[in-house]
Amino acid sequence: MSKTIRLTMAQAVAHFLKKQMTIVDGKKVPIFGGVWAIFGHGNVAGMGEALYQVRQELPTYRAHNEQGMAHAAIAYAKASFRKRFMACTTSIGPGALNMVTAAGVAHVNRIPVLFLPGDIFANRAPDPVLQQIEDFGDGTVSANDAFRPVSRYFDRITRPEQIITALKRAMQVLTDPLDCGPVTLSLCQDVQAEAFDYPESLFDEKVWTVRRPQPDADELANAIALIKASKKPVIVAGGGVLYSQATKELAAFAETHGVPVVVTQAGKSAIDERHPLALGSVGVTGTSAANAIAEETDLVIAVGTRCQDFTTGSWALFKNEGFKLLSLNIAAYDALKHDSHPLVADAREGLKALSAGLSGWKAPAALAEKAAREKNIWMEAAAKAMGTTNAALPSDAQVIGAVARSIGGEKTTLLCAAGGLPGELHKLWPATVPGSYHMEYGFSCMGYEIAGGLGAKMAHPEKEVVVMVGDGSYMMLNSELATSVMLGLKLNIVLLDNRGYGCINRLQMATGGANFNNLLKDAYHEVMPEIDFRAHAEAMGAIAVKVSSIAELEQAIADSKKNDRTSVFVIDTDPLITTDAGGHWWDVAVPEVSPRGEVNKAHEAYVKARAAQRVG
């Protein structure tokens, strides 16, 4: 008979997690970077006691907000290129539900994170317990069922022995490059404390490595034929290139075969933007160079991308009548979108196989020549947009320029998530090293920024982490600023105050809408808010400064390099100015009828733009 060890279910979870390993840079390390925990009655007795027993091998971190700690865990995994990840545990009810938004972030972006929310009593004896959601028609429902649509794997543990198979299934999903995403193990609070004789083998050390599926021979042959027949191919590099760690293979493919490279939000930094064939961001927030090539391309070679609407200009960007799409993706679900020719494989292995099959082939020289011309035009426009100014209210682009000059570089990670900044940063931030650009734009979740910066810093404490955040996102979720101070993890937070939701205000204007409820001045209030962000950041333990010009910002950042903790730089900005160069139409439906002439005019333009959309 196999040997057993008597543990509570929660203790079994903790002991299992500490024994899961992976290989990073040739060294064996724990695959879990730690556990984020906010304790309540639904997890403090069970998981709390269990985590205390393993605190030396599996550190537990205390946060101030459940959504914030989950964002930090997601950013940790993203910054680790999904090789390492974290777990998050909460009580039942609101504590658990606070993580559902973050689960959506992880699900959309295919990021591994383990959610361990407490749940109701499996034995139902004390029902209804504090914070319990009751469904009049289904006795099995709890608040945690909200995790189902935003989890790649969901399980509710109602008996202690169920955790044996659940943990193994969880690890399979968390480490599988195809199924990768959030896992929720809903832990009934009474079962957390119940003991069971677990097999000792459950707690054997296990090393997880990256699976790299090879391309199918027929799909590969078809892909090679498509590329050889193309005259104006372009590579659209997505986040899958970074997660596969295929950046060297991407650059080698581009150089060997003379194919320009454009990048999605998740794929930015997959190629050094100083490379002659690197044309920067593509699509709605694209550079003029990338979009000029994309509009004329007859073959998009999509590598590791979901082909989101921002990437494709809502499928109106590609205007060549002979346009074809070749998708190299580890997930068939993504590789088969929009009548694509699929090449289902790991990005690194797929690029190597394609390059070998294309031996001796190179795109027409005119393509690289056009790319060089367009890039020069774009670089001049970008430099102008990011230049210095004495304006009382600088643009986002001018702030980006100041930050890049002051603290940019290969040892810096730039992090952002929502509002107008992602569009400007996608175009303008000079990403040169894999992972140096960290953008959550799959879910575009306001509030990710500061918590995400904390997670990125935990993954790479040796790097400078710069968080750029608007006042809107800062007000939504800023509590993990205090956590960064508490943990001694210095962030550089640049807070751009345009006094409202400037990005959506611009979209409102572009679709013919009246200025309404976005900027603070256009919202209903009896007293106009005057928020002192500097004082607020200082109150949470940061070193903060309010600057009144671009020159002052650059000086403040330079001075802050001696600071020993999180530093916040507040600057007022113009809510209306964006970079004119680059960009593309985005499908945002405009009302067919309205008493306002501005809306009717915008609808006419919308109908005209939709005519260029590819449907399929």
Secondary structure, 3 states (H helix, E strand, C coil): CCCEEEEEHHHHHHHHHCCEEEEECCEEEECEEEEEECCCCCCHHHHHHHHHHCCCCCCEEECCCHHHHHHHHHHHHHHCCCCCEEEEEECCCHHHHCCHHHHHHHHHHCCCEEEEEEECCCCCCCCCCCCCCCCCCCCCCCHHHHHHHHCCEEEEECCCCHHHHHHHHHHHHHHCCCCCCEEEEEEEHHHHCCEEEEEHHHHCCEEECCCCCCCCHHHHHHHHHHHHHCCCEEEEECHHHHHCCCHHHHHHHHHHHCCCEEECCCCCCCCCCCCCCEEEECHHHCCHHHHHHHHHCCEEEEECCCCCHHHHCCCCCCCCCCCEEEEEECCHHHHCHHHCEEEECCHHHHHHHHHHHCCCCCCCHHHHHHHHHHHHHHHHHHHHHCCCCCCCCCCHHHHHHHHHHHHCCCCEEEEECCCCHHHHHHHHCCCCCCCCEEECCCCCCCCHHHHHHHHHHHHCCCCEEEEEEEHHHHHHCCCHHHHHHHHCCCCEEEEEECCECHHHHHHHHHCCCCCCCCEHHHCCCCCCCCCCHHHHHHHCCCEEEEECCHHHHHHHHHHHCCCCCCEEEEEECCCCCCCCCCCCCCCCCCCCCCCCHHHHHHHHHHHHHHCCCCCC
